[in-house]
Amino acid sequence: MAPKVPPPLFAWLILPICLLIFLYSTLLPIYAPSSNPPPSNPLIPFSPPCNLFKGHWIMDPTREPMYDETCPFHRNAWNCLRSKRENMGRINSWRWVPDKCELPRVDPVGFMGLMRDTRIGFVGDSLNENFLVSLLCILRVADVGAKKWKRKGAWRGAYFPAYNVTVGYHRAVLLAKYEWQPKQSTLSQQDGLKGIHRVDVDVPAIDWTDINNFYDVLVFNTGHWWGYDKFPKETPLVFYKAGQPILPQLGMLDGYRAVLENMVAYIQREFPRKSLKFWRLQSPRHFYGGDWNQNGSCLFNEPLVELQHWLNAGEITNALSRCSVAPSVKMSILISRQLDLWFDPRNNGVNKEARQFNHLIKEVLQGTDIRLLDLTHLSEFRADAHPAIWLGKKDAVAVWGQDCMHWCLPGLPDTWVDIFTQLIKYSMET
């Protein structure tokens, strides 16, 4: 229980709280979506009429999934209905509401009509595959004759014959080419070194080198393999450029930046400007009590809500009521406190990497025609929506631990699809 604040101190705290709220609400419009028309310069990402990425979740008992466990594109570990995950009805009853507009649910038939004779490609790690499966199952509502598709180096995908639409996923976890090289006698005698994973920061992985003129819409990501849990000191990433090792050797974040810079330059150089390109920002993890390999858990029944610290709920509400600020601003301040506890890198928690990588991605993408698909914030709330212990395979938890990184399907990625399709629709209609 949060400690009580003595009444005299509480009275003195109201003024700084109001001052902070005033500054917050004054600066907020700087980041609000512009009402001006999108710029004509093709190298500057467009501005949709509403910021769909900022908002809050509300319970909507009328909301139901568009597909079930029989969708043929499911991946078993994420098919939480088949795995009989608890609370699936409640997980799918939360609706994302942007702060300044409504987010309509995707109309699969209308969207497929708009996308007729086009191709959509996802390139990246398994979180982009998680996204893809949601999209495939939703689009299948419009065309039950959809067939599995795997060409052009794709890991998986689907073809929708009724609309001549192809959707594919190319698995490239680092985006750049990387390969395992066992330790040789000529290599460093570093204690415990078993070999290296060589990463050529300027060479794209072969899985997506042949798609530059194939897809009309693309979604890129990388980030979830960039950790010392995947590449410990015994088998580290070693970065190369132009065939030579980069010296001095780069750490994980500097190596990530080097890959981002080179892969973004490759996309800008090799992919046509007419293609609609997105970069999906990081999907947050919700490991509690340890990382995935340290018995981390995510057995939550509700989305994250504000935790009270030095003031209890009644005292904060009372303090905010004395400040002349819009209710939505007050709510944003309350909510951001708990999200920061989980995800702010300054707190050095096990889930900090999403915001760290997002900062680098935003810097590298400045001045390009690659548009940010910022699904991080809305996903940070949803600690309740992971497969957790319901992984669809006996003993999977004992081997791999709980899955607090991927998302149940149907589930949160269906909201990603709502936003993604709305942005495509807006772009194509303007």
C-alpha positions in Angstrom: 0.0 0.0 0.0 1.3 3.5 -0.9 2.3 5.5 2.2 0.0 8.3 3.2 1.2 11.9 2.7 0.7 14.2 5.6 -2.0 16.9 4.9 0.4 19.9 5.0 2.8 18.2 2.6 -0.1 17.2 0.3 -1.3 20.8 0.1 2.2 21.9 -0.9 2.4 19.2 -3.5 -0.8 20.3 -5.4 1.0 23.4 -6.8 4.0 21.5 -8.4 1.5 18.8 -9.7 -0.6 21.5 -11.4 2.6 23.2 -12.8 3.8 19.9 -14.3 0.4 19.3 -15.8 0.3 22.8 -17.2 3.7 22.3 -18.9 2.6 18.9 -20.2 -0.6 20.2 -21.6 1.2 23.2 -23.1 3.7 21.1 -24.9 1.2 18.4 -25.9 -0.1 20.3 -29.0 3.5 20.3 -30.4 3.1 16.6 -30.9 -0.6 16.6 -31.9 -1.4 15.6 -35.5 -1.4 18.5 -37.8 -4.5 19.6 -39.6 -2.5 20.8 -42.6 -2.6 18.7 -45.7 0.3 16.2 -46.1 3.5 17.6 -47.6 4.2 16.9 -51.3 7.9 16.0 -50.7 8.0 12.2 -51.2 10.9 12.0 -48.8 8.9 13.2 -45.8 6.4 10.7 -44.3 2.8 11.7 -44.6 0.7 12.9 -41.7 -2.7 11.2 -41.4 -5.6 13.3 -40.3 -5.6 11.8 -36.8 -2.9 10.3 -34.6 -4.1 6.8 -34.3 -1.2 5.7 -32.1 -2.2 7.8 -29.0 -5.2 7.0 -27.0 -6.6 4.6 -24.4 -8.3 1.2 -24.1 -11.9 0.8 -23.2 -14.0 -2.3 -22.4 -16.5 -3.0 -25.2 -18.5 -6.1 -24.5 -19.9 -6.0 -28.1 -16.5 -6.4 -29.7 -15.8 -9.9 -31.0 -13.0 -11.4 -33.1 -13.4 -11.7 -36.9 -11.9 -15.2 -37.0 -11.5 -18.2 -34.7 -9.1 -21.1 -34.1 -10.0 -22.7 -37.5 -8.2 -20.1 -39.6 -5.7 -22.1 -41.7 -3.0 -19.5 -41.3 -2.6 -19.8 -37.5 0.7 -20.6 -35.9 0.0 -23.1 -33.2 1.8 -21.3 -30.4 -0.3 -18.2 -30.9 -3.6 -19.9 -31.5 -4.8 -19.1 -28.0 -8.4 -20.3 -28.6 -7.2 -23.7 -29.6 -4.8 -23.7 -26.6 -7.8 -22.8 -24.4 -6.1 -19.8 -22.9 -8.1 -18.3 -20.1 -9.9 -14.9 -20.5 -9.8 -14.9 -24.3 -13.3 -13.3 -24.4 -12.1 -10.5 -22.2 -8.8 -10.1 -24.0 -10.7 -9.5 -27.2 -13.3 -7.1 -25.6 -10.9 -4.2 -25.2 -11.1 -1.5 -27.9 -8.5 1.0 -28.7 -9.8 4.6 -28.8 -7.5 7.3 -30.3 -7.6 10.6 -28.4 -9.0 12.8 -31.1 -11.0 10.5 -33.4 -12.5 7.1 -33.8 -10.7 4.0 -35.2 -13.0 2.0 -37.3 -12.6 -1.8 -37.5 -11.2 -3.0 -40.8 -13.9 -4.0 -43.4 -12.2 -7.0 -45.0 -14.3 -6.8 -48.2 -13.9 -3.1 -48.6 -10.2 -3.2 -48.0 -9.6 -6.1 -50.4 -11.6 -4.2 -53.0 -9.3 -1.3 -52.5 -6.2 -3.5 -52.7 -7.2 -5.5 -55.7 -4.2 -6.6 -57.9 -1.6 -5.6 -55.2 0.9 -7.3 -53.0 1.7 -6.7 -49.3 5.0 -7.8 -47.8 6.3 -8.2 -44.3 10.1 -8.4 -43.7 11.6 -8.9 -40.2 11.3 -11.2 -37.2 8.6 -13.3 -35.7 6.6 -10.2 -34.4 6.1 -9.2 -38.0 4.9 -12.8 -38.6 2.5 -12.5 -35.6 1.2 -9.3 -37.4 1.0 -11.1 -40.7 -1.1 -14.0 -39.3 -3.6 -11.6 -37.9 -3.9 -9.8 -41.2 -4.2 -13.1 -43.2 -7.0 -14.4 -40.9 -8.9 -11.2 -41.1 -8.6 -10.9 -44.9 -9.8 -14.4 -45.3 -13.2 -13.2 -44.2 -13.4 -11.6 -47.6 -12.1 -14.6 -49.5 -12.4 -18.0 -48.0 -10.7 -19.4 -51.0 -7.4 -18.0 -49.9 -4.4 -20.3 -50.4 -1.1 -20.7 -48.7 1.7 -19.0 -50.7 5.4 -19.3 -50.4 7.5 -17.8 -53.2 10.1 -15.1 -53.8 12.0 -16.3 -50.8 9.0 -15.9 -48.5 8.9 -17.8 -45.3 5.1 -18.0 -45.6 2.1 -16.1 -47.0 -1.3 -16.3 -48.7 -2.8 -15.6 -52.1 -6.4 -14.4 -52.3 -7.7 -15.3 -55.8 -10.9 -13.4 -55.6 -9.0 -10.1 -55.5 -5.6 -11.2 -56.9 -3.9 -10.0 -53.7 -0.8 -11.6 -52.3 0.5 -11.2 -48.8 3.9 -12.6 -47.8 6.3 -12.7 -44.9 10.1 -12.8 -45.3 11.9 -14.0 -42.2 15.1 -11.8 -41.7 15.5 -11.4 -38.0 18.4 -9.0 -38.2 17.5 -7.7 -41.7 21.2 -7.8 -42.5 23.0 -11.0 -43.6 24.5 -13.0 -40.7 26.1 -16.4 -40.4 27.6 -18.6 -37.8 31.4 -19.1 -37.9 32.8 -21.7 -35.5 36.0 -20.7 -33.5 39.2 -21.3 -35.4 42.6 -21.6 -34.0 43.5 -18.3 -35.6 40.7 -16.5 -33.8 41.0 -14.7 -30.5 41.8 -16.9 -27.6 39.0 -15.2 -25.6 38.0 -17.6 -22.8 34.8 -19.4 -23.5 34.4 -18.2 -27.1 32.8 -20.9 -29.2 32.6 -18.8 -32.4 31.0 -15.7 -33.8 27.9 -14.6 -35.6 29.3 -12.5 -38.5 26.9 -9.7 -39.4 27.5 -7.8 -42.7 25.8 -4.6 -41.9 25.7 -3.5 -45.6 24.4 -6.7 -47.0 20.7 -7.6 -46.7 19.7 -11.1 -45.8 19.1 -13.3 -48.8 15.5 -13.8 -47.8 14.5 -10.4 -49.1 17.0 -9.4 -51.7 14.7 -10.3 -54.6 11.5 -8.4 -53.6 12.3 -4.8 -54.4 9.9 -4.6 -57.3 7.5 -7.2 -56.2 5.5 -5.7 -53.3 3.3 -2.5 -53.4 3.2 -2.2 -49.6 6.0 -3.2 -47.2 6.3 -3.5 -43.5 9.9 -3.8 -42.1 11.1 -4.5 -38.5 14.0 -5.8 -36.6 14.8 -5.7 -32.9 13.7 -8.8 -31.0 16.8 -10.8 -31.7 19.1 -7.9 -30.7 19.9 -9.0 -27.1 22.7 -10.7 -25.2 20.2 -13.5 -24.4 20.2 -14.5 -28.1 23.9 -13.7 -28.7 25.9 -14.1 -25.4 29.6 -13.4 -25.1 30.4 -17.0 -26.0 28.7 -16.6 -29.4 28.7 -12.8 -30.0 27.7 -10.7 -33.0 30.7 -9.4 -34.8 30.0 -6.6 -37.3 31.6 -6.4 -40.8 31.3 -3.7 -43.5 32.6 -4.0 -47.1 33.9 -7.5 -46.2 36.1 -6.3 -43.3 35.5 -6.3 -39.6 34.5 -3.0 -38.1 37.1 -1.8 -35.6 36.9 -1.2 -32.8 34.3 -3.8 -32.4 30.7 -2.5 -32.0 28.5 -3.2 -29.0 24.9 -4.3 -29.5 23.3 -0.9 -29.8 26.0 0.5 -32.0 25.8 -2.6 -34.2 22.0 -2.2 -34.4 22.4 1.4 -35.5 24.9 0.4 -38.2 22.5 -2.2 -39.6 19.6 0.2 -39.5 21.5 2.9 -41.4 22.7 0.5 -44.0 19.4 -1.3 -44.5 17.4 1.9 -44.7 19.9 3.2 -47.3 19.5 0.0 -49.2 15.7 0.3 -49.1 15.8 3.9 -50.2 18.2 3.0 -53.1 16.7 -0.2 -54.3 12.9 0.0 -53.7 10.7 2.2 -55.9 9.4 5.4 -54.4 5.9 4.5 -55.5 5.8 1.6 -53.1 4.3 2.3 -49.7 6.8 1.5 -47.0 6.3 1.3 -43.2 8.7 0.5 -40.4 6.9 -1.1 -37.5 8.3 0.1 -34.2 9.0 -2.3 -31.4 6.4 -4.6 -29.9 6.8 -4.4 -26.1 7.4 -7.5 -23.9 5.8 -8.0 -20.5 8.1 -10.2 -18.6 7.6 -9.8 -14.9 10.0 -11.1 -12.3 12.7 -12.0 -14.8 13.5 -12.3 -18.5 12.1 -15.1 -20.7 15.0 -17.4 -19.6 14.7 -16.4 -15.9 11.2 -17.6 -15.2 9.6 -14.3 -16.3 5.9 -14.3 -16.2 2.9 -12.5 -17.7 -0.2 -14.0 -16.0 -2.2 -10.8 -16.0 -6.0 -10.6 -16.3 -6.2 -6.9 -17.2 -4.3 -4.3 -19.2 -1.8 -2.2 -17.2 -3.4 0.6 -15.2 -1.8 3.4 -13.2 -0.1 2.5 -9.9 -0.1 5.1 -7.2 3.2 5.8 -5.6 3.7 8.6 -3.1 0.0 9.7 -3.3 -2.9 7.2 -3.1 -5.6 7.2 -5.7 -8.0 9.5 -3.9 -5.3 12.1 -3.2 -4.1 12.2 -6.8 -7.6 12.5 -8.1 -8.2 15.3 -5.6 -5.1 17.1 -6.6 -5.9 16.8 -10.3 -9.4 18.1 -9.8 -7.9 21.4 -8.7 -6.0 21.8 -11.9 -7.7 23.4 -15.0 -6.5 20.7 -17.5 -8.5 18.6 -19.9 -9.4 15.1 -18.5 -7.6 13.4 -21.3 -4.3 15.1 -20.3 -4.8 14.1 -16.7 -5.4 10.5 -17.7 -2.3 10.5 -19.9 -0.2 11.7 -16.9 -1.6 9.0 -14.6 -1.1 6.2 -17.2 2.4 7.2 -18.3 3.6 6.7 -14.7 3.1 2.9 -14.7 4.2 2.4 -18.3 7.4 4.2 -17.5 8.0 1.8 -14.6 7.9 -1.0 -17.0 9.5 0.4 -20.1 11.6 3.5 -19.4 15.3 2.4 -20.1 16.4 4.6 -17.1 14.7 2.0 -14.9 16.8 -0.8 -16.4 14.0 -3.3 -16.4 13.9 -6.5 -18.5 11.5 -4.9 -20.9 13.5 -1.7 -21.6 14.7 -2.5 -25.1 11.6 -1.5 -27.0 12.0 2.2 -26.2 15.8 2.0 -26.7 15.5 0.7 -30.2 12.6 3.0 -31.1 14.7 6.0 -30.4 17.4 4.8 -32.8 14.8 3.8 -35.5 13.2 7.3 -35.4 16.6 8.9 -35.7 17.7 6.8 -38.7 14.4 7.1 -40.6 14.4 10.9 -40.5 14.3 12.4 -44.1 13.2 9.1 -45.7 9.9 8.0 -47.3 9.6 5.1 -44.8 6.6 5.8 -42.6 6.5 5.0 -38.9 4.0 2.4 -37.8 4.2 3.3 -34.1 2.3 0.4 -32.4 4.5 0.5 -29.3 2.5 2.7 -26.9 -0.9 1.1 -27.4 0.7 -2.3 -27.0 2.5 -1.4 -23.8 -0.8 -1.5 -21.9 -1.6 -5.1 -23.0 0.3 -7.2 -20.5 -2.8 -9.4 -20.4 -2.8 -10.4 -24.1 0.3 -12.8 -24.5 0.1 -16.6 -24.8 1.9 -16.9 -21.5 1.7 -20.5 -20.4 -0.8 -21.5 -23.1 1.6 -22.4 -25.9 -0.2 -25.3 -27.6 2.4 -27.9 -26.9 3.2 -30.1 -24.0 6.2 -29.1 -21.9 6.7 -26.0 -24.0 6.9 -23.8 -20.9 9.4 -26.1 -19.2 11.6 -25.8 -22.3 11.1 -22.2 -23.5 9.5 -20.4 -20.5 6.3 -18.3 -20.8 5.7 -16.4 -24.0 5.4 -12.8 -22.9 6.6 -11.4 -26.2 4.3 -12.7 -28.9 0.6 -12.1 -28.9 -2.5 -14.3 -28.7 -4.5 -14.5 -31.9 -7.2 -13.4 -32.2 -6.0 -10.5 -30.0 -4.0 -7.3 -29.9 -2.5 -7.6 -33.5 -6.1 -7.3 -34.8 -6.0 -3.7 -33.6 -2.6 -3.3 -35.4 -4.4 -4.4 -38.5 -7.2 -1.9 -38.0 -4.6 0.9 -37.8 -2.4 -0.5 -40.6 -5.3 -0.8 -43.1 -6.6 2.6 -42.2 -3.2 4.2 -43.0 -3.1 2.3 -46.3 -6.6 3.4 -47.1 -5.8 7.0 -46.3 -2.6 6.9 -48.4 -4.2 5.3 -51.4 -7.2 7.6 -51.3 -5.1 10.8 -51.2 
